[in-house]
Amino acid sequence: MKYVHNIGPKRQRKSLTMTSAVRRPETMAPWT
């Protein structure tokens, strides 16, 4: 997730959403 910081906050949120969705599908709902 370190590379995410280089991309930016917007991209970081998308990455977090995808990562969270992989571990917890429920987390994808609030992020969306």
PDB file of N, H, CA, C and O in Angstrom:
ATOM      1  N   MET A   1       0.843  -1.205   0.000  1.00  0.00           N
ATOM      2  CA  MET A   1       0.000   0.000   0.000  1.00  0.00           C
ATOM      3  C   MET A   1       0.879   1.257   0.000  1.00  0.00           C
ATOM      4  O   MET A   1       0.354   2.369  -0.056  1.00  0.00           O
ATOM      5  N   LYS A   2       2.200   1.100   0.061  1.00  0.00           N
ATOM      6  H   LYS A   2       2.627   0.196   0.107  1.00  0.00           H
ATOM      7  CA  LYS A   2       3.082   2.280   0.069  1.00  0.00           C
ATOM      8  C   LYS A   2       2.985   3.012  -1.269  1.00  0.00           C
ATOM      9  O   LYS A   2       2.953   4.242  -1.303  1.00  0.00           O
ATOM     10  N   TYR A   3       2.940   2.270  -2.357  1.00  0.00           N
ATOM     11  H   TYR A   3       2.966   1.271  -2.330  1.00  0.00           H
ATOM     12  CA  TYR A   3       2.872   2.904  -3.674  1.00  0.00           C
ATOM     13  C   TYR A   3       1.627   3.777  -3.787  1.00  0.00           C
ATOM     14  O   TYR A   3       1.605   4.740  -4.553  1.00  0.00           O
ATOM     15  N   VAL A   4       0.598   3.439  -3.028  1.00  0.00           N
ATOM     16  H   VAL A   4       0.616   2.656  -2.406  1.00  0.00           H
ATOM     17  CA  VAL A   4      -0.658   4.204  -3.081  1.00  0.00           C
ATOM     18  C   VAL A   4      -0.403   5.662  -2.710  1.00  0.00           C
ATOM     19  O   VAL A   4      -0.978   6.569  -3.313  1.00  0.00           O
ATOM     20  N   HIS A   5       0.465   5.889  -1.712  1.00  0.00           N
ATOM     21  H   HIS A   5       0.932   5.153  -1.222  1.00  0.00           H
ATOM     22  CA  HIS A   5       0.726   7.267  -1.256  1.00  0.00           C
ATOM     23  C   HIS A   5       1.306   8.105  -2.395  1.00  0.00           C
ATOM     24  O   HIS A   5       1.043   9.304  -2.492  1.00  0.00           O
ATOM     25  N   ASN A   6       2.089   7.467  -3.246  1.00  0.00           N
ATOM     26  H   ASN A   6       2.302   6.493  -3.167  1.00  0.00           H
ATOM     27  CA  ASN A   6       2.712   8.213  -4.352  1.00  0.00           C
ATOM     28  C   ASN A   6       1.661   8.636  -5.378  1.00  0.00           C
ATOM     29  O   ASN A   6       1.791   9.690  -6.002  1.00  0.00           O
ATOM     30  N   ILE A   7       0.638   7.832  -5.550  1.00  0.00           N
ATOM     31  H   ILE A   7       0.532   6.977  -5.043  1.00  0.00           H
ATOM     32  CA  ILE A   7      -0.393   8.138  -6.559  1.00  0.00           C
ATOM     33  C   ILE A   7      -1.234   9.332  -6.107  1.00  0.00           C
ATOM     34  O   ILE A   7      -1.409  10.284  -6.867  1.00  0.00           O
ATOM     35  N   GLY A   8      -1.750   9.292  -4.890  1.00  0.00           N
ATOM     36  H   GLY A   8      -1.607   8.518  -4.273  1.00  0.00           H
ATOM     37  CA  GLY A   8      -2.585  10.406  -4.423  1.00  0.00           C
ATOM     38  C   GLY A   8      -3.741   9.900  -3.572  1.00  0.00           C
ATOM     39  O   GLY A   8      -4.005   8.698  -3.536  1.00  0.00           O
ATOM     40  N   PRO A   9      -4.427  10.798  -2.892  1.00  0.00           N
ATOM     41  CA  PRO A   9      -5.517  10.429  -1.987  1.00  0.00           C
ATOM     42  C   PRO A   9      -6.690   9.801  -2.739  1.00  0.00           C
ATOM     43  O   PRO A   9      -7.296   8.844  -2.256  1.00  0.00           O
ATOM     44  N   LYS A  10      -7.010  10.330  -3.908  1.00  0.00           N
ATOM     45  H   LYS A  10      -6.518  11.107  -4.300  1.00  0.00           H
ATOM     46  CA  LYS A  10      -8.148   9.775  -4.668  1.00  0.00           C
ATOM     47  C   LYS A  10      -7.869   8.327  -5.043  1.00  0.00           C
ATOM     48  O   LYS A  10      -8.707   7.447  -4.842  1.00  0.00           O
ATOM     49  N   ARG A  11      -6.688   8.093  -5.589  1.00  0.00           N
ATOM     50  H   ARG A  11      -6.008   8.808  -5.752  1.00  0.00           H
ATOM     51  CA  ARG A  11      -6.328   6.724  -5.982  1.00  0.00           C
ATOM     52  C   ARG A  11      -6.237   5.842  -4.738  1.00  0.00           C
ATOM     53  O   ARG A  11      -6.590   4.663  -4.764  1.00  0.00           O
ATOM     54  N   GLN A  12      -5.756   6.440  -3.653  1.00  0.00           N
ATOM     55  H   GLN A  12      -5.469   7.398  -3.631  1.00  0.00           H
ATOM     56  CA  GLN A  12      -5.603   5.678  -2.423  1.00  0.00           C
ATOM     57  C   GLN A  12      -6.953   5.128  -1.980  1.00  0.00           C
ATOM     58  O   GLN A  12      -7.051   3.977  -1.556  1.00  0.00           O
ATOM     59  N   ARG A  13      -7.983   5.944  -2.077  1.00  0.00           N
ATOM     60  H   ARG A  13      -7.904   6.879  -2.421  1.00  0.00           H
ATOM     61  CA  ARG A  13      -9.314   5.493  -1.657  1.00  0.00           C
ATOM     62  C   ARG A  13      -9.772   4.334  -2.524  1.00  0.00           C
ATOM     63  O   ARG A  13     -10.354   3.367  -2.033  1.00  0.00           O
ATOM     64  N   LYS A  14      -9.505   4.439  -3.811  1.00  0.00           N
ATOM     65  H   LYS A  14      -9.032   5.225  -4.211  1.00  0.00           H
ATOM     66  CA  LYS A  14      -9.926   3.357  -4.715  1.00  0.00           C
ATOM     67  C   LYS A  14      -9.186   2.076  -4.352  1.00  0.00           C
ATOM     68  O   LYS A  14      -9.785   1.002  -4.301  1.00  0.00           O
ATOM     69  N   SER A  15      -7.890   2.189  -4.101  1.00  0.00           N
ATOM     70  H   SER A  15      -7.404   3.062  -4.142  1.00  0.00           H
ATOM     71  CA  SER A  15      -7.100   1.014  -3.750  1.00  0.00           C
ATOM     72  C   SER A  15      -7.612   0.416  -2.450  1.00  0.00           C
ATOM     73  O   SER A  15      -7.740  -0.802  -2.324  1.00  0.00           O
ATOM     74  N   LEU A  16      -7.904   1.281  -1.485  1.00  0.00           N
ATOM     75  H   LEU A  16      -7.800   2.270  -1.587  1.00  0.00           H
ATOM     76  CA  LEU A  16      -8.402   0.801  -0.200  1.00  0.00           C
ATOM     77  C   LEU A  16      -9.727   0.084  -0.394  1.00  0.00           C
ATOM     78  O   LEU A  16      -9.982  -0.945   0.232  1.00  0.00           O
ATOM     79  N   THR A  17     -10.566   0.628  -1.260  1.00  0.00           N
ATOM     80  H   THR A  17     -10.359   1.464  -1.768  1.00  0.00           H
ATOM     81  CA  THR A  17     -11.871   0.005  -1.503  1.00  0.00           C
ATOM     82  C   THR A  17     -11.676  -1.388  -2.076  1.00  0.00           C
ATOM     83  O   THR A  17     -12.317  -2.343  -1.638  1.00  0.00           O
ATOM     84  N   MET A  18     -10.789  -1.500  -3.056  1.00  0.00           N
ATOM     85  H   MET A  18     -10.269  -0.724  -3.412  1.00  0.00           H
ATOM     86  CA  MET A  18     -10.549  -2.802  -3.679  1.00  0.00           C
ATOM     87  C   MET A  18      -9.940  -3.769  -2.666  1.00  0.00           C
ATOM     88  O   MET A  18     -10.349  -4.927  -2.576  1.00  0.00           O
ATOM     89  N   THR A  19      -8.972  -3.289  -1.915  1.00  0.00           N
ATOM     90  H   THR A  19      -8.639  -2.348  -1.988  1.00  0.00           H
ATOM     91  CA  THR A  19      -8.322  -4.148  -0.925  1.00  0.00           C
ATOM     92  C   THR A  19      -9.319  -4.591   0.133  1.00  0.00           C
ATOM     93  O   THR A  19      -9.341  -5.756   0.531  1.00  0.00           O
ATOM     94  N   SER A  20     -10.145  -3.652   0.586  1.00  0.00           N
ATOM     95  H   SER A  20     -10.127  -2.705   0.263  1.00  0.00           H
ATOM     96  CA  SER A  20     -11.128  -3.975   1.619  1.00  0.00           C
ATOM     97  C   SER A  20     -12.169  -4.935   1.062  1.00  0.00           C
ATOM     98  O   SER A  20     -12.606  -5.855   1.753  1.00  0.00           O
ATOM     99  N   ALA A  21     -12.565  -4.720  -0.186  1.00  0.00           N
ATOM    100  H   ALA A  21     -12.210  -3.973  -0.748  1.00  0.00           H
ATOM    101  CA  ALA A  21     -13.579  -5.573  -0.812  1.00  0.00           C
ATOM    102  C   ALA A  21     -13.063  -7.014  -0.886  1.00  0.00           C
ATOM    103  O   ALA A  21     -13.826  -7.968  -0.733  1.00  0.00           O
ATOM    104  N   VAL A  22     -11.771  -7.151  -1.121  1.00  0.00           N
ATOM    105  H   VAL A  22     -11.151  -6.376  -1.245  1.00  0.00           H
ATOM    106  CA  VAL A  22     -11.198  -8.496  -1.221  1.00  0.00           C
ATOM    107  C   VAL A  22     -11.299  -9.207   0.127  1.00  0.00           C
ATOM    108  O   VAL A  22     -11.609 -10.396   0.190  1.00  0.00           O
ATOM    109  N   ARG A  23     -11.037  -8.469   1.195  1.00  0.00           N
ATOM    110  H   ARG A  23     -10.785  -7.503   1.143  1.00  0.00           H
ATOM    111  CA  ARG A  23     -11.082  -9.088   2.528  1.00  0.00           C
ATOM    112  C   ARG A  23     -12.500  -9.062   3.090  1.00  0.00           C
ATOM    113  O   ARG A  23     -12.957 -10.037   3.687  1.00  0.00           O
ATOM    114  N   ARG A  24     -13.196  -7.932   2.894  1.00  0.00           N
ATOM    115  H   ARG A  24     -12.825  -7.141   2.409  1.00  0.00           H
ATOM    116  CA  ARG A  24     -14.565  -7.819   3.427  1.00  0.00           C
ATOM    117  C   ARG A  24     -15.473  -7.165   2.394  1.00  0.00           C
ATOM    118  O   ARG A  24     -15.398  -5.952   2.202  1.00  0.00           O
ATOM    119  N   PRO A  25     -16.320  -7.925   1.730  1.00  0.00           N
ATOM    120  CA  PRO A  25     -17.238  -7.368   0.736  1.00  0.00           C
ATOM    121  C   PRO A  25     -18.141  -6.301   1.345  1.00  0.00           C
ATOM    122  O   PRO A  25     -18.543  -5.367   0.651  1.00  0.00           O
ATOM    123  N   GLU A  26     -18.460  -6.425   2.614  1.00  0.00           N
ATOM    124  H   GLU A  26     -18.134  -7.184   3.177  1.00  0.00           H
ATOM    125  CA  GLU A  26     -19.348  -5.454   3.275  1.00  0.00           C
ATOM    126  C   GLU A  26     -18.692  -4.069   3.306  1.00  0.00           C
ATOM    127  O   GLU A  26     -19.380  -3.050   3.237  1.00  0.00           O
ATOM    128  N   THR A  27     -17.378  -4.039   3.410  1.00  0.00           N
ATOM    129  H   THR A  27     -16.820  -4.866   3.466  1.00  0.00           H
ATOM    130  CA  THR A  27     -16.675  -2.752   3.491  1.00  0.00           C
ATOM    131  C   THR A  27     -16.838  -1.971   2.190  1.00  0.00           C
ATOM    132  O   THR A  27     -16.774  -0.742   2.197  1.00  0.00           O
ATOM    133  N   MET A  28     -17.048  -2.663   1.083  1.00  0.00           N
ATOM    134  H   MET A  28     -17.100  -3.661   1.077  1.00  0.00           H
ATOM    135  CA  MET A  28     -17.172  -1.980  -0.197  1.00  0.00           C
ATOM    136  C   MET A  28     -18.421  -1.089  -0.210  1.00  0.00           C
ATOM    137  O   MET A  28     -18.419  -0.052  -0.872  1.00  0.00           O
ATOM    138  N   ALA A  29     -19.452  -1.460   0.485  1.00  0.00           N
ATOM    139  H   ALA A  29     -19.453  -2.302   1.023  1.00  0.00           H
ATOM    140  CA  ALA A  29     -20.701  -0.675   0.493  1.00  0.00           C
ATOM    141  C   ALA A  29     -20.481   0.733   1.058  1.00  0.00           C
ATOM    142  O   ALA A  29     -20.795   1.705   0.371  1.00  0.00           O
ATOM    143  N   PRO A  30     -19.961   0.883   2.266  1.00  0.00           N
ATOM    144  CA  PRO A  30     -19.741   2.207   2.860  1.00  0.00           C
ATOM    145  C   PRO A  30     -18.780   3.048   2.028  1.00  0.00           C
ATOM    146  O   PRO A  30     -18.988   4.251   1.871  1.00  0.00           O
ATOM    147  N   TRP A  31     -17.735   2.432   1.497  1.00  0.00           N
ATOM    148  H   TRP A  31     -17.566   1.455   1.625  1.00  0.00           H
ATOM    149  CA  TRP A  31     -16.762   3.193   0.705  1.00  0.00           C
ATOM    150  C   TRP A  31     -17.424   3.740  -0.546  1.00  0.00           C
ATOM    151  O   TRP A  31     -17.129   4.854  -0.980  1.00  0.00           O
ATOM    152  N   THR A  32     -18.319   2.953  -1.120  1.00  0.00           N
ATOM    153  H   THR A  32     -18.559   2.049  -0.767  1.00  0.00           H
ATOM    154  CA  THR A  32     -18.981   3.377  -2.348  1.00  0.00           C
ATOM    155  C   THR A  32     -20.000   4.455  -2.006  1.00  0.00           C
ATOM    156  O   THR A  32     -20.682   4.963  -2.896  1.00  0.00           O
TER     157      THR A  32
END
